[in-house]
Amino acid sequence: MDEHGSKPVEGKRVGLHPALVLFGVIVGLWLFITLIIPKSKNTDTPQSRGMPPESPTTLPSTSFSSDVVPIFKTKTTIPEMNIINLTVPPATTDSQIVALLHHLKDARINNTLANVLPPTTPGDDLGEFAIAEIYIFSEPEYAVPEATEVLSRGAHAPGTLYPSSIPFEVAMEHVRGHYSINLHNRTTPETGTLGFGEDETGVYSKQFQKIF
């Protein structure tokens, strides 16, 4: 007798049809595979595996500073303008230029820069490199006074007043790195850049990137 008090009828199936039961099992397995298993995979984070999370991506300049410092030499100097022009091999990479910029900065801070470069302000109370403009080139033909003199005058200096065989725009694009020092300026005592740029005029070379 069933729950309603009626007797089972002979030849009549009691309960769900086996096909329906099989269909329900298949649906249940499908839901388990699509919903439960992927969720468990997604929760398998580095922390759950006992591994530290991936660190944020750092700026290229921070990793550049650990690169090998390239060979460099003083090509020309302009003492009256506190300018030093350096040359590096043509195959020098941007990361090596940044490493060189950090090397020069560390040497200035440690008062050892005079061991590798001629002082630009000998006898100055703030040091032998209180004011300096150091340009880095990989092409010796641009590491000349004509190029860095026009750069030091600025992008908007009248060409007729300061004639030069190398235009500003051309000289700027051949600068690999620039280290500017002015310890009399307490707000921004020094800057280092890939390429060359002027914040005052907003003129920058194509490869310009501020390093420090």
C-alpha positions in Angstrom: 0.0 0.0 0.0 1.4 3.4 -0.9 1.4 6.6 1.2 -2.1 7.5 0.1 -3.4 4.1 1.3 -3.9 2.7 -2.2 -2.6 -0.7 -3.1 0.1 -1.1 -5.8 -1.4 -2.1 -9.2 0.2 -5.2 -10.7 2.3 -4.3 -13.8 2.5 -0.6 -12.9 6.1 0.7 -12.1 6.7 2.2 -8.7 9.1 5.1 -8.3 11.0 7.1 -11.0 11.8 5.6 -14.3 15.5 4.4 -14.6 16.1 6.7 -17.6 15.1 9.7 -15.5 17.4 8.6 -12.7 20.3 8.2 -15.2 19.6 11.6 -16.7 19.7 13.2 -13.2 23.0 11.5 -12.4 24.5 12.8 -15.7 23.3 16.3 -15.0 24.7 16.2 -11.5 28.1 15.1 -12.6 28.2 17.8 -15.3 27.3 20.5 -12.7 30.0 19.1 -10.4 32.7 19.2 -13.1 31.8 22.7 -14.5 31.1 24.5 -11.2 33.0 22.8 -8.4 36.3 21.8 -9.9 37.2 25.1 -11.7 36.4 27.0 -8.6 38.8 24.9 -6.6 41.5 25.5 -9.3 40.9 29.3 -9.1 41.4 29.3 -5.4 44.8 27.7 -5.8 46.7 30.9 -5.2 50.4 31.3 -4.5 49.6 31.9 -0.9 47.7 28.6 -0.7 50.7 26.8 -2.1 53.0 28.4 0.5 54.6 30.6 -2.2 55.0 34.4 -1.9 52.8 36.5 -4.2 54.3 37.9 -7.3 55.9 41.3 -6.7 54.5 44.3 -8.6 56.3 45.2 -11.9 59.0 47.7 -11.2 60.1 50.5 -13.5 62.8 49.6 -15.9 65.2 52.1 -14.4 65.3 50.3 -11.0 66.5 47.1 -12.6 68.8 49.0 -15.0 70.9 50.2 -12.1 72.3 46.8 -11.5 73.6 46.4 -15.1 77.3 46.4 -15.9 78.7 49.9 -16.2 80.1 50.4 -19.8 83.5 51.6 -20.7 83.5 55.4 -21.0 86.0 58.1 -21.5 86.1 61.9 -21.5 85.9 63.2 -25.1 85.7 67.0 -24.6 85.3 69.5 -21.8 84.0 73.1 -21.8 85.3 74.5 -18.5 83.5 77.9 -18.8 80.2 76.1 -19.1 80.9 73.2 -16.7 80.3 70.7 -19.5 81.9 67.3 -19.8 81.2 65.1 -22.9 81.7 61.4 -22.5 81.7 58.6 -25.1 80.7 55.0 -24.7 81.0 52.1 -27.3 78.3 52.1 -30.0 76.9 48.8 -28.8 76.1 50.2 -25.3 72.6 49.4 -24.3 70.1 51.8 -22.6 70.3 49.7 -19.5 74.1 50.2 -19.4 73.6 54.0 -19.9 71.4 54.0 -16.8 73.9 52.0 -14.9 76.5 54.6 -15.8 74.3 57.4 -14.7 73.9 55.7 -11.3 77.6 55.0 -11.1 78.4 58.7 -11.7 75.9 59.8 -9.1 77.2 57.4 -6.5 80.8 58.5 -7.2 79.7 62.2 -6.7 78.0 61.4 -3.4 81.1 59.5 -2.3 83.4 62.3 -3.4 85.2 60.0 -5.8 83.9 61.4 -9.1 87.2 63.4 -9.5 89.0 60.1 -9.8 87.4 59.5 -13.2 86.3 62.9 -14.5 87.9 66.4 -14.4 86.4 68.6 -11.8 84.0 71.2 -13.1 84.0 73.5 -10.0 87.4 73.1 -8.3 87.5 75.0 -5.0 83.7 75.4 -4.7 82.4 75.1 -1.2 79.9 72.5 -2.3 82.5 70.3 -3.9 84.4 69.8 -7.2 81.2 69.0 -9.1 78.8 71.6 -7.5 77.7 72.5 -11.0 78.1 70.1 -14.0 76.5 69.1 -17.2 77.6 65.6 -18.3 76.5 64.4 -21.7 76.9 60.8 -22.8 77.3 60.0 -26.5 78.0 56.8 -28.4 79.0 58.7 -31.6 82.3 60.7 -31.1 81.4 63.1 -33.8 78.6 64.4 -31.6 80.6 64.5 -28.4 82.0 67.9 -29.4 81.6 71.4 -28.1 79.4 72.5 -31.0 76.7 70.0 -29.9 76.6 70.5 -26.2 77.0 74.2 -26.4 73.8 74.5 -28.4 72.1 72.1 -26.0 73.1 74.1 -22.9 71.7 77.3 -24.5 68.3 75.7 -24.8 65.8 74.8 -27.5 64.5 78.3 -28.1 67.8 80.2 -28.2 68.0 82.4 -31.4 69.9 80.5 -34.1 71.2 83.8 -35.6 72.6 84.8 -32.2 74.3 81.5 -31.5 75.1 79.9 -34.8 76.1 76.2 -34.7 77.0 73.6 -37.3 74.8 71.1 -35.4 71.2 72.1 -34.9 69.6 71.7 -31.5 67.1 69.0 -32.7 69.9 66.9 -34.2 72.3 67.2 -31.3 69.4 66.3 -28.8 68.6 63.0 -30.6 72.2 61.8 -30.3 72.5 62.2 -26.5 72.4 58.8 -24.9 72.4 60.0 -21.4 72.5 63.3 -19.4 73.6 64.0 -15.9 72.9 67.5 -14.6 74.2 68.7 -11.2 73.5 71.9 -9.4 74.0 71.5 -5.7 73.1 75.2 -5.2 69.6 74.2 -6.1 68.4 72.4 -3.0 65.0 71.5 -4.5 66.5 69.5 -7.4 70.2 69.2 -6.9 70.7 66.6 -9.7 68.9 64.8 -12.4 69.8 61.8 -14.6 68.0 60.9 -17.9 68.1 58.6 -20.8 68.3 60.9 -23.8 67.9 64.6 -23.4 65.0 66.9 -22.4 64.1 70.3 -21.1 61.3 70.6 -18.6 61.3 74.4 -19.0 60.4 74.2 -22.7 58.9 70.8 -22.9 61.3 69.6 -25.6 62.4 66.0 -25.3 64.3 63.5 -27.4 62.5 60.4 -28.6 64.3 58.1 -26.2 63.9 60.5 -23.2 63.2 58.8 -19.8 63.8 60.3 -16.4 66.0 58.1 -14.2 66.4 60.2 -11.1 
